[in-house]
Amino acid sequence: MDHNLPPLIRDVPVAGLRGLLEGLGAAPYRGDQLAGWLYARDAAAWDEMTDLPADLREILAARWDLDGLTVRDRQVSQDGTRKHLFSLRDGHAIESVTIPMEQHLTFCISSQVGCAMACSFCATARGGLVRNLGAGEIVEQVLRLRRDAALETVPGCADRAFNLVFMGMGEPLDNFDALAQAIDTFTSPAGLGMSPRRITVSTSGHPAGMRRLLDLPQGVGLTVSVNGTDPALRRRLMPVPGRTPLPEVLDLAQEYARRRQRRVTIAYVLIDAVNDGDPEAAALAKLVRGRPFKVNLIPMNRIDERFGPPDAARLLGFQDVLRRAGVEAYIRISGGDDIAAACGQLREKHAGKDR
Ligand code: SAH
């Protein structure tokens, strides 16, 4: 982060806004008003906050930045998926995706610029980790996508409520403090007032982070990206998370489901001739059977010539092995492939300059 930049006002925890305004000599209720402008009303400029005294707005504007994200590009897929490219104040960029579901929208947001997990099938891994996002930058993605959805509603999505998935760029549990604070802003009544049940954190299998997530007051959902059960194969596909024994990760996931009273999703990207055989399906079934899990099978989205998805018959065959073993398994086609917005296709792209 450029240390000459003023902090983002949305980096301040919602519960800290009263104290912040008191520190500036204002009455505490001004903090509640400010929270309303930042989250419920999503003010585009300090001057919009007309019920705050002008001199107070001036002090705030001098010390804090209201916006950490600038929309650099917006693409709409044939299937209705929308992708935003945002630039950050230090010139880096992130992508966030709006996915129309049957009744609602799902916002898929990023937790880091790049990613350190080095998964061989994922485009985000290509540039490595650039930096963590701050809580304000995480929260602002949601506000921008919400603003976009209000301007142009998605056909069939009358419901204004949205779900939130930490399945964009980065490993959210590797940026735990910002993740936890963003979740607090999402769920606080003075923030976005979301139910934690509408939020899902996806991890490549980060035991220390999973333990911390277990202690979070908000019972958000959990997805674990497994992608391979054989240790050597998993390490090859997911070098960093592959070093953690999968049984330990799945035990933690089971503990999570038990404590939250909510099933954990196991994500498995199916890659043609790599991890999509019946023996792999049987091994996966053995690991998850009898546990409070369900499995989402994601056909690999292409990012280069190296890996591709299995054909439809193989997808169904893999699913069938799981189902016969008593495991609930769904095939999930991720949308937005035509605009590189599907799972695994997000990266730190710069407008007009591909990295
Ligand atoms: N780092 C976290 C959050 C990112 S979620 C995690 O790994 O869970 C992104 C999801 O997309 C993960 O489940 C990942 O396994 C999957 N994915 C990555 N590359 C993909 C690709 N090329 N095609 C389909 N899914 C992919």
Residues whose N, C-alpha, C, O or C-beta is under 5 A from the ligand:
A	BS01	SAH	F121 C122 F166 M167 G168 G170 E171 S202 T203 S204 S225 A267 V269 I298 P299 M300 N301 C343 G344
